[in-house]
């Protein structure tokens, strides 16, 4: 009988999935990389069967393309897809700001956002791009969550993986920008608290554009587009 007091055991397939996905999202396996089941199996000390299952899951998430007898290729984020992600983020976060302006920013939500900004500051000081990208995603998601729109939060959550990959790729060559992003996040929070939707919208646009404009997609373009 299952004991609910015991933590659920992680399957071998889940282990291989988590490892491979983290390597992709952090850019340690950049777009266009060819990897084999054997490589991941060796890293995770697993057999190839659970790795094969993990690769199939990642293929369904458009992170891998499987090639029989050759291995798997990490799917790059195309320039068009990157632009789509930025447009969706802008729309969802601006809508969240408008709703927060009507309802007010709750004390718990404001505290959560401040904590995430402090965490970003620590990672910026350490020039920890991977850690910063993870907390950056959590900050923007918490901002949307603060609006109280469960549908928006659920949809925004589907952008998480792409958001992290794009941030790591954009910021790895420019770790000096991390401190500036902390300042920009602090400004965004202040505008939310002041219910300044117009100011928030302009600041968010500058924030996203300054981070991602002119930066090629991870691993270059897909389908032969410009890198």
N, C-alpha and C positions, 0 to 999 in steps of 0.2 A: 504494500500500500504506500502511496506517495505521502511523504511527510511534508506538509506545507511550511514547516519551520525551517526546513533545509533549503539552501539556495539551489536553484535549478542548475544542473550541470551543463556546461557548454559543450556542444557536440564538436567532433573533429571538423565537420564541414563549416560550422560557425566560426571556429578558430581560423581556418584557412581563409574564409570570407573576410573576417575582420582584419586580418593581417594584410591581405592583398588590397583591400579597399583603402586602408590607411596609407599604404605605400603610394597608391594612385592619388589620393586626395592631397597628400603632402608634397607631391611632385617628385618624390624619390623614384617613382616610376613615371616619367613624363610621357605625354602623348606621343604615340608612334613607337614606344618601346615594345619589343618582342619578349615575352616571358613564357616559360614552360611550366607545366604541372610539376615537373621534377624540381625546378628551382624553389618553388613555394613549398613543396613537400619537404625539401631538405631544410629550409629555413624554419619551418614549423614542426619538424620532426614528426611528420605524418606520412601516411601512404598516399598514393596518387588519387585514390577513389574519392575521398572527401574534398580534395583540391579540385577535382573535375566538377563536383557538385557546386563548389563555391564559384568556379569560373562561369558556370551556367547562370547562376544568380546574378553575377556581375554583368554578364552579357545582356540579361533582361533589363538591367538598369542603364544600358548604353555606356558602360564603362570599359567593356572589353569586346573585341571581335574575335571569335574563335576560328582558327584555321586548322582543320584536321591534319595531323602529322607534322605540323609546323609549330603549333603553340597558340598563343593568344597575343593580340596587339592591343595596347592601351589606346582607347579612342580619345583623340584630342577634343577639346572644346572648340568648335569652329567660331570664327569671328561673328557670324550671324547669330549663333546660339548665345554667345556672350552678350551681344546687344539685347537679345530678347530677355535674358535674365535681368539685366540692368533696368530695362523698361518696366518689367513686372515688379521689381523691388521698389522702384520709384513710385509706381502707382499704389502698391499696397501700403508702403510706409507713409505716403502722403495722406491716403485715406484714413490710416490709423491716427495720424496727427489731427485731422479734422474731427474725428470722433472723440479723441481725448480732449480737444478744445471745448467740445460741447459738454462732456461728462466730468472733466477735471482729471488730473493725473493723481491717482491714488498714492498714498504715502508708501505702501508696500512696494508698488511698482517703481516709484522714484528711488527708493532705497536699493532695490534690485539693480536698477540701471547704474546707480552710483557705484555699487560694488563691482559691477562688470568693468566700468571705466577704471577703477583702481587696479583691477586685475590686468587690464590692458597696459596701464602705466608700468607695472612691474615687468611685463613681458617686453615692452618697448625699451626699458632700461637695459634689459639683458639681450636686446637685438634678437629675440626669439620670434622669428617670423611665423613658424608653424603654430606655436602656442598662441600668438597674437591673432592669427587668422581664425582660430577656433573660438576664441573669446569674442572676436569681432562679430562673428556670425551669431553668437549667443546674445550680444547686445542688440543687434538689429531685430532679432526674433523676439526678444523681450519687449522691445518697443512696440511691435505689432501686437503682441499678447496683451499689452497694457490697454489696448483699445477695447478689449472685451468682446471682439468679434471672433468667435470660435472658427468660423469658416475661413476667414482671412488667415488666422494662425495656422490652420491645417494646411492650407495651400502654400503659405510661406515656407512651411516645413519641408515641402517637396523641393525647394530650391537650395537646401542646405549644402548638399554635396558639391553642386556646381559653384556655389558661392565660395566655399573654402578653397577649391582648386584655383579659381580665378584670383582670389586674394593672395594666395601663396605665390602664384606665378607673377602677379603684378608687383608684389612687395619684396620678393627675394633679391632683386637687383638694387632695391632702394630701401634698405632697412632704416636709413636715417629718416624716412617719412613716418615711421611708426609714432614718434612723439607728436607730430603734427596731427595725426589721426586721433590721438587721445584728446587733443585740444578741440578738434572738430566735433567729436562725440560729446564733449562737455558742453559745447555751444548748442548742439542739437537738443540735449536734455534741457538746457535753460529755455530754449524756445518752446519746447513742449510744455514746460511748467508755466510759461507766460501765456500759453494758448495763442501763440503767434504763428498761425498756419502759413501765411504768406512767407514769413521769414524762414520758417522751417523748410518749406518747399524749396526756396532758393538755396539755402544752406545745404540741404540734402543733395540737390543737383550738383552743386560745386564739389561736394564731398565725393560723390560717386564718380564724377567726371575726372576729378583730379587724380583719383586712384587708378582708374582703369582706361582712360582715354589714351589712345596711341600705343597701348600695350598689346602685342600679338597674343592670340589664344595659346594656351598651354600646348607645347609640342608642335606648334604650327597649325595651319589650317587643314581642315578635312576636305576630302573630295578635290584636292588639287588647287584650292584657293590660295590667296596670298598669305604668307607667313607673318 
